[in-house]
Amino acid sequence: MEALKGVRILDMTHVQAGPTCSQLLAWMGADVIKVEPPTGDITRGQLRDVPNADSLYFTMLNCNKRSITVNLKTPEGKQVLTELIRKCDILMENFGPGVLDRLGFSWERVHEINPRLVMGSIKGFGSTGPYADFKAYENVAQAMGGAMSTTGVPDGPPYVTGAQIGDSGTGLHLAIGLLAALRQAERTGLGQYVEVAMMDGVMNLCRVKFRDHQRLERGPLPEYSVPTYKGMGEVPRAGNDSGGGQLGNAVHCKPHGANDWLYIVVQEAVWEALARRIGPEVGMPDMATDPRLATIGERRKNQQLMWTLINKFAEKYTKRELMKILNELDVPCGPIMSTADLANDEHVRGRQMWVELDHPQRGKWFNVGMPIKLSASPAVIRRSPLLGEHTEEILREVLGYDEARISALKQAGAFSSAPKKAA
Ligand SMILES: CC(C)(COP(=O)(O)OP(=O)(O)OC[C@H]1O[C@@H](n2cnc3c(N)ncnc32)[C@H](O)[C@@H]1OP(=O)(O)O)[C@@H](O)C(=O)NCCC(=O)NCCS
């Protein structure tokens, strides 16, 4: 049985941050009802690769959901939402600041309508503080949560990371909060409001950088490959440094293309075996015991020498050949995998992390699979819904409306007119 079977979620989220969360909950078996404006989640039409078809941006974030269109700027649409709130366990949204209040569905009102219901919101910066009124997208959160200032090299610009830590990362945080609040609601009969700010989520994911920020008050950071000193104030960008207690970096391999790199962690426990294997081939047979490299303290001080030697060794091998050599020595390492590498990887396919789906508008396509594997409730991934595909089904099944009522609501524009900006 699916883990969240019987949990019904009113999913008012859009774009990426919220839909990531509701898709995961749907994969765990929740009945996720995606409430969309009559024009649809904006991502349906963004970055389209197939004319007139839902974009991959949308399809990859909205699987296993049902879609209902509701025009929340009509009294009839508001009434439908009110009744859906009564029938659901969770309501989630990631509108801009104040949007839901303007529509008449503040947390206080929602709690009044259904006291058991848990409500979750994602905002760029939360509901309090000087930034509360600002909208946010992924890279705004990366910029303001500490990720960008610590990504890149010291004499280059700050960089964003390809992993969507601001959007998808925040969605994961929300999922944890919702499930905790749901558990509590089951015990107490009372829902609560769960708020996750994207900036807070990014800070949480940059925790080790705030560790280093405080360490700088006491002295330099010996594991950093770039200069640091006591009282430096802010944590510098440090390229591909490991960020942990073990030294790590990416080395360039044959044939030296854009992704011909292997990330290697020179774990203390494997130093001797690694140095014995590398040393003879790079003209330093006593590399393991060389006083400049023999201890972790010395290796930190002489990182440049160590990485020069490892890079010299790597030059003769492809990333896969080098990985094989190092795996035999139990050295933690990983090839830099391109999207093409991953889409064709046997391990990835075997773990159902690159899943083929069919779609009435776009035909065959792939989604990244469910990363959380529940032994008794494996995810079954189904395609994303078309806009409003389940409007009538939900009105009949969930709200018990008959044909006459549905038709009257349709006439009144409850599901169809384009939303207008509030006056
Ligand atoms: C992502 C974001 C910047 C997009 O901004 P936006 O496109 O201006 O959208 P907003 O959420 O601010 O506003 C949506 C509008 O659609 C309207 N709307 C939404 N659903 C509706 C429906 N079913 N029926 C009628 N109107 C609807 C809202 O009432 C609002 O209109 P208003 O401005 O007149 O109040 C903003 O939603 C945001 O900051 N969200 C929180 C942070 C976040 O999640 N960001 C990451 C996204 S991946």
The ligand as an SDF file (V2000), in Angstrom:
LIG
                    3D

 48 50  0  0  0  0  0  0  0  0999 V2000
    7.2420   32.7710   -8.1610 C   0  0  0  0  0  0  0  0  0  0  0  0
    6.6870   34.1800   -8.0800 C   0  0  0  0  0  0  0  0  0  0  0  0
    7.8290   35.1970   -8.1290 C   0  0  0  0  0  0  0  0  0  0  0  0
    5.7720   34.3970   -9.2960 C   0  0  0  0  0  0  0  0  0  0  0  0
    5.1890   35.6900   -9.2260 O   0  0  0  0  0  0  0  0  0  0  0  0
    3.8650   36.0190  -10.0730 P   0  0  0  0  0  0  0  0  0  0  0  0
    3.9150   35.3490  -11.3890 O   0  0  0  0  0  0  0  0  0  0  0  0
    3.6570   37.4940  -10.0360 O   0  0  0  0  0  0  0  0  0  0  0  0
    2.7170   35.2650   -9.2650 O   0  0  0  0  0  0  0  0  0  0  0  0
    2.0900   35.5680   -7.8420 P   0  0  0  0  0  0  0  0  0  0  0  0
    2.1720   34.3100   -7.0810 O   0  0  0  0  0  0  0  0  0  0  0  0
    2.7030   36.7450   -7.1510 O   0  0  0  0  0  0  0  0  0  0  0  0
    0.6020   35.9960   -8.2010 O   0  0  0  0  0  0  0  0  0  0  0  0
   -0.2530   35.1270   -8.8280 C   0  0  0  0  0  0  0  0  0  0  0  0
   -1.4830   35.8960   -9.3110 C   0  0  0  0  0  0  0  0  0  0  0  0
   -2.3380   34.9460   -9.9340 O   0  0  0  0  0  0  0  0  0  0  0  0
   -3.5840   34.9360   -9.2640 C   0  0  0  0  0  0  0  0  0  0  0  0
   -4.0720   33.5750   -9.1970 N   0  0  0  0  0  0  0  0  0  0  0  0
   -3.4130   32.4610   -8.8030 C   0  0  0  0  0  0  0  0  0  0  0  0
   -4.2210   31.3790   -8.8770 N   0  0  0  0  0  0  0  0  0  0  0  0
   -5.4090   31.8410   -9.3150 C   0  0  0  0  0  0  0  0  0  0  0  0
   -6.6430   31.2100   -9.6160 C   0  0  0  0  0  0  0  0  0  0  0  0
   -6.8140   29.9000   -9.4610 N   0  0  0  0  0  0  0  0  0  0  0  0
   -7.6510   31.9900  -10.0360 N   0  0  0  0  0  0  0  0  0  0  0  0
   -7.5060   33.3250  -10.1990 C   0  0  0  0  0  0  0  0  0  0  0  0
   -6.3640   33.9710   -9.9380 N   0  0  0  0  0  0  0  0  0  0  0  0
   -5.3220   33.2230   -9.5280 C   0  0  0  0  0  0  0  0  0  0  0  0
   -3.3000   35.4530   -7.8830 C   0  0  0  0  0  0  0  0  0  0  0  0
   -4.4510   35.9410   -7.2540 O   0  0  0  0  0  0  0  0  0  0  0  0
   -2.2590   36.5220   -8.1600 C   0  0  0  0  0  0  0  0  0  0  0  0
   -2.9080   37.6720   -8.6380 O   0  0  0  0  0  0  0  0  0  0  0  0
   -2.8040   39.1120   -7.8740 P   0  0  0  0  0  0  0  0  0  0  0  0
   -1.4160   39.5630   -8.1120 O   0  0  0  0  0  0  0  0  0  0  0  0
   -3.8530   39.9100   -8.5500 O   0  0  0  0  0  0  0  0  0  0  0  0
   -3.0360   38.8710   -6.4240 O   0  0  0  0  0  0  0  0  0  0  0  0
    5.8620   34.3650   -6.7850 C   0  0  0  0  0  0  0  0  0  0  0  0
    4.7670   33.4970   -6.8190 O   0  0  0  0  0  0  0  0  0  0  0  0
    6.6610   34.1090   -5.5220 C   0  0  0  0  0  0  0  0  0  0  0  0
    7.4850   34.9200   -5.0950 O   0  0  0  0  0  0  0  0  0  0  0  0
    6.4020   32.9580   -4.8690 N   0  0  0  0  0  0  0  0  0  0  0  0
    7.0120   32.6090   -3.6170 C   0  0  0  0  0  0  0  0  0  0  0  0
    8.4190   32.1800   -3.7840 C   0  0  0  0  0  0  0  0  0  0  0  0
    8.5540   31.0150   -4.7200 C   0  0  0  0  0  0  0  0  0  0  0  0
    7.9610   29.9840   -4.5390 O   0  0  0  0  0  0  0  0  0  0  0  0
    9.4180   31.1980   -5.7040 N   0  0  0  0  0  0  0  0  0  0  0  0
    9.9140   30.1140   -6.5050 C   0  0  0  0  0  0  0  0  0  0  0  0
    9.0900   29.7380   -7.6110 C   0  0  0  0  0  0  0  0  0  0  0  0
    9.8720   28.3530   -8.3560 S   0  0  0  0  0  0  0  0  0  0  0  0
  1  2  1  0
  2  3  1  0
  2  4  1  0
  2 36  1  0
  4  5  1  0
  5  6  1  0
  6  7  2  0
  6  8  1  0
  6  9  1  0
  9 10  1  0
 10 11  2  0
 10 12  1  0
 10 13  1  0
 13 14  1  0
 14 15  1  0
 15 16  1  0
 15 30  1  0
 16 17  1  0
 17 18  1  0
 17 28  1  0
 18 19  1  0
 18 27  1  0
 19 20  2  0
 20 21  1  0
 21 22  1  0
 21 27  2  0
 22 23  1  0
 22 24  2  0
 24 25  1  0
 25 26  2  0
 26 27  1  0
 28 29  1  0
 28 30  1  0
 30 31  1  0
 31 32  1  0
 32 33  2  0
 32 34  1  0
 32 35  1  0
 36 37  1  0
 36 38  1  0
 38 39  2  0
 38 40  1  0
 40 41  1  0
 41 42  1  0
 42 43  1  0
 43 44  2  0
 43 45  1  0
 45 46  1  0
 46 47  1  0
 47 48  1  0
M  END
$$$$
